[in-house]
Amino acid sequence: MASEDEKEYSKPIHDNGDNNINTDTKQPQQQQQQPAGEHVLPSVKGKPWMYKPLKIGPWRLPWYASPETQLLMVSFVCFLCPGMYNAVSGLGGGGQVNFRDVNNANTALYSTFSVVGFFAGSIANKIGLKLTLSFGGFGYFLYVASLLSYNHNQNVGFLVFAGALLGICAGLLWCAQGAIMMSYPLESQKGSFIATFWIIFNLGGVIGSLVPLGQNIHSTAGEVNDGTYIAFMILMAIGFLLAWGLSDSKYIKRKDGSRVIAIKQPTWKTEIMGLFETLRHDSYIILMFPMFLASNWFTAYQFNAVNGSYFNIRTRSLNSLLYWLSQMIGAFVFGQLLDLKFLSRTMRAKLNLGLLFVLTMGIWGGGYAFQRQYDRETVKPDMDWSSPGYVGPMFLYMFYGFYDASFQTCTYWFMGSLSNNSRKLANFAGFYKGIQSVGQAITWRMDALNTSFIREFAACWGILAGSLVIASPVVFFRIKDYTDVEEDLKFSDETLNEVAPDSVVEEK
């Protein structure tokens, strides 16, 4: 007999205009609840243990094949792989004194990322999200290994090769991550799912920043020691191995019994055609491309022109920690705002876009006042946390981190509000990360060419503000209060009975 907790957790959640399934079917007043893990409905494709909630003392955890469990696993993969990579990048120049070679590696990284990322949705839909995520994580491990090698032999070829391979791997990892984060939750949970992921992912940056901070706390030198890189490599190896524990999408079951909409028998032809079908059928997504381009345009400027050029190594480490901590706060705040229950989804979309624009003008306006004080030819990386005048730049860098998470949380939520179809959202995620990487390839190359800091800053501020204006028609006119399941099913080979909540299937 199932416990009361299990019954409550598996209780169907009926459509209230904000969940995944839009149907006029009424729920009978006297419905026998079917606890997960005891009597699995015929529509369940996995083994019974996959749907049994886990109890540990007073705590009750979701079942293995639930969106919540899968999100946590993906979050920790990203916590250990790109999260730790962010900690290294946040030191400026990958922790090296010579930024030029690292910038060239980053240019190679984002060049391959932009190509593979754009088509990654087709690859992920064909080979599966688990394999896509694991292979993607391996690239981060190899890249940090190349930085360790560079510390001893200045092997530029290995560094650039590792950067190019990481671009391929990262394109796959972020496509799989985006598809899971946007398509697995109920519509009413998408903001909190995105925020939860972003908080755990950036916890990787926070903890990763503690490693160099602890090892370099008494050092005012400009480069990172071997122990820092080795520690990152161990954590990244754990991350890409963890991805093998994910469940396949076809086994995922939500609280209300509904399934992830995907395609049952993908082929390379169907997935490549599906990519172009997405662009043709959902051509409005092109208006979000500038927002995709802008979403990480500023990282080269913030990591190198601000943190890497203005501060010494121990202060860079502290700034990096504060930056990722601020990202966690930004994700939490906007995750809550995007899931407010007393506002319709259309109203939430408009209000959050407006708030994002206000933040763009306010935070980057403060950044302009700071950037006017120095440029590439005059600055020296010697500002220490004990120096007079440190507090102002510290808070500016924290606000930059808050803004990064706010911008990307909103971007993911806008995309997730346009569809619940895993196949389509994998393509959206691929477009997002591919185009995002085009921007990063451009900006890392600009930095390698010694572009003046004020020009880098102006490009960041301009593209961020302009992209929000261009994306506004999608936010104002394409996002609806709920997503029509029949419309989502057109982009798959599944039927309503296969993806609908248990209550709807039982009535039929």
N, C-alpha and C positions, 0 to 999 in steps of 0.2 A: 504494500500500500504506500503511495507517495505521501510525503510529508506535506503539511499545509504550505510551507515555504515554496516547495516545488510546484504545488498547484497554483499559487499566486504568481510565480515567475512565468509559468507557461500559459497563463490565462490569455486568451486572444484579446488583442486590442482592436477595437472596431474603428472604422473610418469616421473621422470627425472633420474631414476637409484638410487634414494636415498629415495624413499617413500615406503609405505607398499606394494602396489600392483604392481606386475610386469606383464604387459600385453602389447601385441603388438597392441591392439585396438587403433585407432587414434580418437582424439576428433574432431568432426565436427567444421568447422570454424564458423558457425553461430549456436551457441547453446543457447537456452533460459535458463538463469540462474534461479534457483529455490531457493529463499531465505528461510532460515530455519525459521520455525515458522508460515509460511503463508499457504503453500500448501505442506503438508507432503507426501512424496512418499509412495507408498504402502509397501515398505520394512521397513519403520519405525515402530518399535514395541511399542514405548511409546506414551504418550499423547502429543498433539501439544505443550503445554506450556513448555515441557521439552527441546524443540529445538529452543526456541525463545531467541535470545540474549537480555541481560538486559542492558538498558542504564540508567546511573545515572549522570545527568548533562552532562559534556563533555566526560565522561568516558563510554566506551562500553565494557561490560563484556561478556565472552562466555556463551553459554546456559548451563542450569543445567546439562544435560546429555552429556556434552562435556568432553574430556580427561582433559582439562585444569582445569575446575571446580572440577572434581573429584580428581585430583592430589592435588589441594589446600586443599580440605577437609581432605584427607588422611594425608597430611603434617601437618595440624594443630592437628589432632588426635595424631600423633607421637610427635609433638611439646609439647603437654600437658601430654603425658603419658611417653614413653621412654625418651623423651627429659628432662623431670623433673627428671626421675630416674637417668639419666646420671649426672645431677647436684649433686644429692645426692652421687652417687658412686664416683664422681670426688673429693669429700672431703677426700677420703681415709677411708676405713673401714666403709662406710655409715655414716660418721660423728661421729663414736664412738671411744673411746680410745682403747677398747679391740677389735683388729682386728680379733682375732681367731674365735669368734662366727659368725661374719659377713662373714668371709671367708668360714666357713662351710655352711652357708646359701647360699652363692654364688656357692659353689660346688654342692649343691642340685639343685639349680636353673639351672645351665648349664648342669647337668646330665639329668634332665627331658626335658630341652630345646632340647638337642641333639637328644633324641629319638622322641619326638613329632614333632620337626622341620623337621626331615627327612621325616615323613609321612604327614606333614601338608598340602602339596599340594592336596592330596586326600581328606582330610577333607574340605579344602576351596572350592574345586571344587564341592563337594556334598552339603554343607550347604549354600554356597554363601559367597562372600567376605565381605558383610556388617556385617553379624552375626559373622563371624570369627574375624573381626577387633574389634568389640565392646567387645566381650568376652575377647579378648586378652588384651584390655586396662584395664579391671577390675583388672587384676592381679597386675598391678603396684600400684594401689591404696591400695590394701591389704598389699603389701609388705612394703610400707612406714608406714602403720598403725602398722605393727609388729615392726618397728624400734622405733616408738613412745612408744609402749608398753615396749619394751626392755629398754628404757631410765628410766623406773620406777621400773620394776620388774625383769629385766634380764631373761625373759621367753625365754629360748633358743629354746624350742620345738616349740613355735608359730613362732619364727623367721625362723627356718629351714623349717617348713611347708609352710610358706608364700613364702619362696624362691623356694621350689619345685613347688608350684602352679603357681608362676610367670613364671617358666620355661615352663610349659604347655601353659600358656596364651601368653607368648612372642613368642613361636614357631608359634602359630596361627596368631598373629598380624603381624609379620614380613613376613610371607608367603603371606598374603593378600596384604600387602603393596608392596612387591616386584612384585607380579603379576600385580598390577595396574600400577606401575611405569614403568615396562618394556613392557607391552603389549598394553597399551592404546595409547601412542603417535605414530605419524608417525615416520618412521625410521630416517628422517632428524632432528627430534626433541628429540631423546632419550637422548643425552648428556645434553641438557638444562633441560629436565624433571628431570633427576637424580640430576642435580645440584640444581634446584629449590627446590626439596624435601629436599635435604641434608642441604641447607641453612636454610629453615624454621624449619626443625627438630632440627638442632643445635642451632637455635635461642632459642629453649626451654632450652638448656643447658646454653646459655649465660644469659638469663633472670632468669632462675632458680638459677644460681650462684650469681646473684645480691641479692637474698633473704638472704642467709647466710652471704654474704659479708656485707650487711647493718646491719644485726642483730649482727654480731660478729666483726665488724670493730674495736671496742675498746677492744676486748677480745683476749688474747694470750693463752686461755685454749685449751684443746684438743678435746672437744666434742661439738655437736650442741645442741641448746636448743629446747624445745617443739614447740615453735611458728614456727620454720623453717619447721618441719615435718608437722604440721597442714596446713601451706600454700601450701605445695606440694600436700597434699591429696585433697584439694579443687580443685586445678588445674587439677589433674588427673581425678577426678570425672567428670568434665566438658568434658574432652577429650573422655572418653569411651562412654559418652552419645551422643557426636557429631557424632560418627560413625554411628548412626542410621539414619542420614540424607543422607547417600550415596545412589546413584542410583545402581540398579542391572546392571551387566555387559551387559546383553542382550539389554539394552536400549541405550548404549553408541554409539554416532555417531561422527565421526571425521569431520574435516573441509571439506574434499573431499567427504564426504558421506559414507566412508567405515566403516565397523563394526569390533568389536573385535571378533576374532576367538576363539570360546570356544566349549562347548558341550551342546546341548539343553536339553537333558534328562539324567543327570548323575545319576548313582546308586552307592552304596558302592562297588559293584563288579567291575563296569567299572573303577572307580577311583583308586581302589587298583591295578587292572590289568594295568591301565594306568601308574602308578608309575613305575612298572617294565618294561613296554613297553618303557618308556622313557630311562631307563638305557640300555635296549637292543638295541634300534634303534639309540640312540644318545650316544653310549658308550664312545665317545671322551670326554664327560663331566667329566669322571673320572680323566683326566689329570688336571682338574681345582680343584679337591678336595684338594690338598695341599694348593692352594691359598685360598680356603674357610677356611681351618684350620688356616691359618696364619692371616686371616683378622681381628681378634680381640684377637689374642694370647697375644698381648702386653699390654692389658688393666690392668691386675692385676699388672704387673710390673710398669707401668706408674702411676697408681692411688695410689698404696701402697708403692712400693719400692722408688719411686721418690717423688711424691707429699705428700703422707701420712706420710712418714718417715723423710723427710728432712725439712719440713716447719711447722710453727705453724698454728693454725686454720684460722686466718684472711688471711694469705698469701696463704694457700691452697685455700681459697675461691677466691682470686684474680687470682691465677694460673688456677683454674678451669674455670673461666670466659674467660681468655685469650686462654685457650685450645680450648673451643668450638667456640670462635670467629675465631680462626685460622682454624678450620674445615670448617667454612663457606667460608673463603677465598680459601681454598684448593678445595672445591667443585666447586666454581665459576670458578676458573682458569681451572681446568680439564674439567668442563662442556663445556667451550668455546673451548678448544683444541679438544675435542672429536667430536664437531659438525662443525669444520672448513669446509666451503663450497668449498674452492679451492683445497682440497685434497680428494682423493677417500677414501671410508670407510676402505678398506684394508690397505692403507697407514697410515691412522690415527691410526688404531689399532696397527700397528707395532711401530710407533713413540712413542705412549703413553706408550707402554710396555717398550721400551728402556728408556724413561724418568723416569718411575717409578723405574727402576733398578738403575739408577744414583742417584735418591733421596734416595733409600735404603742404598746405600753405603755411601753417604755423610752425611745424618742426623744421621744414627746410628753409623757412625764412630765418629761423635762428641759426641754421647751418651756414647761411650766406654771411651773416654777421661774423661768424667764427672764421670762415674760409678767407675772408678779406684780410686777415691778420698775417698770413704767410703764403708762400708758394714754393714750388719744387726747388728753385734755385737758392732759397734762403733758409729753409728749415733744416734742423738737425734733430735726430731722434733721441733727445736727451731729457724730455719732460718726465719727471718722476712724480709718484703720488705724494711725495713729501714737499714738492715744489709749490711755491705760491702760484695761485691761478689755476690749479689743477681741477678744482671742483666744477667749474663751468663746463669745460670740455668733457668731463666725465659724464655729467648729466645729459649733455647733447648726444654723446655716444649711446647712452642708455635709451634715449628717445628714438634714436635711429633703429635700435633693436626692436623696440615696441612697435614702431611703424612697419618694419619688415613683416612681422608676424600678423599685424592687423591687415595689411594689404593682401598677403597671401591667403589668410583665412577667408577674407571676403571673396577673393577670386575663386577659390575652391567651392565656396558655398554657392556663388552665382552659377557656376557650372553644374553643381549637383542639383540645383533647383530646376534645371532645364530638362532633366531626364533621370530615371532610375535604372535604365538599361546598362548593365555592366559592360557589354560590348561597346556601346556608344560612348560611355564615360571613359573607357580605356583609350579610345581614340581622342576624346577631349583632353585627357591627361597627357597623351603623347604630344598633341598639338601644343599644349601649355608648356611642357618641359622642353620640347624641341625649340620653340620660338624663344622661350626664356633664355635658352643657351646661346641662341644667335646673339642676343643682347650681351651676354657675358663674354662671348668670344670677341665682340667688338670692343667692349670696355677694357678687357685685360690687354688687348692689343694696343689700345690707346695709351694705357699706362706704360706698356713696354716701350712705346715710342716717345715717352717723356712728355706727353701732353700736359699742358699747364693744369694745375689743380683746380683753378677757378673755371676753366672750360669743362673739365670733367664734372664739376659740381653743377654747372649750368645745364649740361646735358641731362643729368639725373633729374633735376627739379622740373625741367621742361617736359620730359617724356612722361614722368609720373602724373603731372597735372593734366597733360593733353590726353593721355590714355583713358583717364576716368571720364572725360567729356565724350570721347568717341564710343566708349562702352555703354554710356547711359541709355541709348535706345533699347539695348538688349535688356537691361535691368528694368526699365520702365514699362516695356511693352511685351517682352517675351516670357518673363517669369510670371507664372500664374499661382493661384492659391493652392492648387494641387496638380499633380502630374497624372495625365490620363494613361492608365495601364494599357488600354487597347492601342494607343499610339506607340507606347514603348515596345509592345509585342511585335509591331511591324518590322522591327530591326532585329528579329530573332526567329528561331524555328520552334519556339515553345508556344504552348497554349495557355489560356487563362487558368484552366484547372491545375496546370503544373506549377503555377507561380502564385496563385491567389491564397489568401489566408485560409486556415483550416475551416473556419466557420462557413465561408462561402462555398468551399468544395463539398462539405457535408450536406449543405442545403440542396445543392444541385443533385 
